[in-house]
Amino acid sequence: MQIAIALYDRFTALDAIGPYQTLGGIPGAEVVFVAGRTGPVPDDAGQLALVAGRTFDEVPHPDIVVVPGGPDQRDQMENEPLLDWLRAVDATTTWTTSVCTGSLALAAAGLLTGREATSHWLALEVLDGLGVRSTGQRVVFDGKYVTAAGVSSGIDMGLALVGRIAGDERAQSVQLLIEYDPQPPYDAGSPEKAPAHLVEMWRRETGLAAGAPAGS
Amino acid sequence: MQIAIALYDRFTALDAIGPYQTLGGIPGAEVVFVAGRTGPVPDDAGQLALVAGRTFDEVPHPDIVVVPGGPDQRDQMENEPLLDWLRAVDATTTWTTSVCTGSLALAAAGLLTGREATSHWLALEVLDGLGVRSTGQRVVFDGKYVTAAGVSSGIDMGLALVGRIAGDERAQSVQLLIEYDPQPPYDAGSPEKAPAHLVEMWRRETGLAAGAPAGS
């Protein structure tokens, strides 16, 4: 089973690593990081680079595709090489997935039209504008399309997919090995739970640029 | 404020990225990935490479050090360049931290002797054997030494540290922006919660090699 995680300049690191660290626990999984060109791909903060081992052309038939998000929606929505590849590989994937604003790429590629999906909380209106029915859920399954909310939600999505593909016990093993027993020191992880003035501040500061990075 | 995340062959990706994605939200933070040599450093599954931008010699005075773990404790405990660097930089750090079996490197460097600390649940006995008082807590503060449990716990540690350094509101903003509102589809994230037969299986399979990767 080949799992392809798409990279592009200014992607958000945890969006890619959450699914990687969980889906990689599927027995026999081969994970490839794929981009327009091989080599280091810088993240949204410009302080990290992940190495793409393959070009899009070299990965024509992945079983699972994962598209991470990034803070400037144009990086996904106007990324023609990425969108072309998504349209092509989607024809034969078993699962087509995204984390955070990665769903804007799937939507811009025309793959989510009329479907239920999610995205970073700051990007849900943009997603609606692309003919998608956004939900406030953390992980949304609609047929073979699986979308997750902002950044860290890719861990939850990955575990859910491991369960579907390899069974509950395998998913529980992955959760146990990554010791995913979350104990956040605050309860501010969603716009419904965070202090209202912080939610408003970030809505103002990010404007239409969805999914601002933690370092912004 | 310079934050140095140490890399070495066969590190676990999420151990490094959890703190990166949270500590990077400290205003003015400069994050550097540092290793024995610059360039790509392969992770424990050999399917991902993160780029080290600096050598240990080039980062003599970081304010915060983060040591990720990896599944074979020898990679940390017998890594003399890493241990030498940790001993040297610890003299001037504000915070010296680890995720997962990264604490075995801090302990092997002699920095945790007599202190309370934690590690991956599979490595707690090894930690005790190094003169450290292990606890079952997810994040342990002992003076300037902050250690986190397995893999995903680095997110919780990172948020706690952002709060200490930059205040509760900044930490809440980081949590909101990475949408860290965990909803794991299973409740198997610790040896106390996971099915007992899975805990026993992984204790047997990993033996003394602490902290097996999700992909093992």
Interface residues (C-beta under 8 A of the other chain):
Chain A: T12 A13 L14 I17 G18 Y20 Q21 T22 G24 G25 A29 E30 V31 V32 F33 P40 A45 Q47 L48 A49 L50 V51 G53 C100 H120 W121 R138 V139 A149 G150 V151 S152 S153 I155 D156 L159 A160 G163 D168 E169 A171 Q172 S173 V174 Q175 L176 L177 I178 E179 Y180 D181 P182 Q183 P184 P185 Y186 A188 G189 S190 P191 K193 A194 P195 L198 V199 M201 W202 G211 A212 P213 A214 G215 S216
Chain B: T12 A13 L14 I17 G18 Y20 Q21 T22 G24 G25 A29 E30 V31 V32 F33 P40 A45 Q47 L48 A49 L50 V51 G53 C100 H120 W121 R138 V139 A149 G150 V151 S152 S153 I155 D156 L159 A160 G163 D168 E169 A171 Q172 S173 V174 Q175 L176 L177 I178 E179 Y180 D181 P182 Q183 P184 P185 Y186 A188 G189 S190 P191 K193 A194 P195 L198 V199 M201 W202 G211 A212 P213 A214 G215 S216
